Amino acid sequence: MSLRTLADLDVTGKKVIVRLDLNVPMDGAVITDDGRIQAALPTLRELRARGAALIILTHLGRPDGQHDGKYSVAPVAERLGELLGVPVSTIDAVVGDLATHAADSCEPGAILMLENVRFDPRETSKDANERQTLAMEWAALADCYVGDGFGVVHRKQASVTELAGLLPHAAGLLIEAESTVFTRVLQDPQRPYAVVLGGAKVSDKLAVIEHLLTKVDTLIIGGGMCFTFLAALGHNVGSSLFEADQVNTVTAIMKHAQERGVSLVLPVDVVAADRFAAGAAAKVVPVSGIPEGWMGLDIGPESAQLFAAALDDCKTVVWNGPMGVFEMPAFANGTRVVAEAITQVKGLTVVGGGDSAAAVRLLGIDKAGFTHISTGGGASLEFLEGKTLPGLVALEA
């Protein structure tokens, strides 16, 4: 794969549509984590420095093709303007005459953000012709296209795939960095190479586990998904998250790991609670001693140290998925210990976006301790599965 980069694109004095992923978590109209906005800044600064006028496309939430003020991008534009130190204008339209007039008025250095692209049902339509029609309306507003929304490159969407094919195009600095890092961990990792997987369901990550078993030296499993593995080993997991229909699959995975000489590391203790709540009664128990009716909500302290020790001599580490319910302080220790252990690794360390990236910020882990923090949870997983990502193919030379 050979991406066209910003260096390949003449943007001076031109109008450039930039597709970003500014789908940030919101509490009402308040942004609770602006990490994705921060990640977009280098590309926008580079384009402005080269004399481009910018027309930004992004989505926010899931408005299901309806114009819903709850999902307006106006707060995102305001925060982006604060971070850039320049005004970011908005209009209450995705396409149409209002968008055309606003785009025509953009001078070099100006930034315009159109309304949430998912207000138009054609953006995510399964019908390629509908996506193409919408893309053509956007293409009429600009001279060039820059794709820099890594979090959506695994989707066929009008602003991601079709639009790139209608204009001179390039990948932004963020997508270029994401692609370079994930290609490296798949094709040329320094060893020992470990992958740490967590999160809720093992079914969400079966494909990535099976793909990585052919590449890694160590596979560490925490989070809610570990309980299906523990159940497959014969442990009573109480009321913990457990996918009974995946027991045979994880049994085969464990056998495959053994046959390939991959070290598969599972928890030896957990923090169990009598209910799923921040104020629940909680205690540390061995994995063989989860009380009936109780649920594991974090790996235990012994497991956290075991996981950290397994990373000690690694040269490449990829982490995707928290070790527990990190949003609740009582169940955040496992994620914190593992995250801090990864920051001590002397080599390439990649945080695979999504909840892992959110945990780094929420728990106050020093971001500088990681080589790369991805902005795309689903996209990074599909990259690690070895899938072809349509949004990247669209940006190839």
Secondary structure, DSSP 8 states (H G I E B T S, - for coil): --B-BGGG---TT-EEEEE------EETTEES--HHHHHHHHHHHHHHHTT-EEEEE---S--TTS--GGG-SHHHHHHHHHHHTS--EE-S-SSSHHHHHHHHT--TT-EEE-S-GGGSTTTT-S-HHHHHHHHHHHHTT-SEEEE--GGGTTS--IIIIIGGGGS-EEE-HHHHHHHHHHHHHHHS--SSEEEEE-SS-GGGGHHHHHHHTTT-SEEEE-STTHHHHHHHTT---TTS---GGGHHHHHHHHHHHHHHT-EEE--SEEEEESSSSTT--EEEEETT---TT-EEEEE-HHHHHHHHHHTTT-SEEEEES-SS-TTSGGG-HHHHHHHHHHHT-SSEEEE-SHHHHHHHHHTT--GGGSSEE-S-HHHHHHHHTT---HHHHTTB-
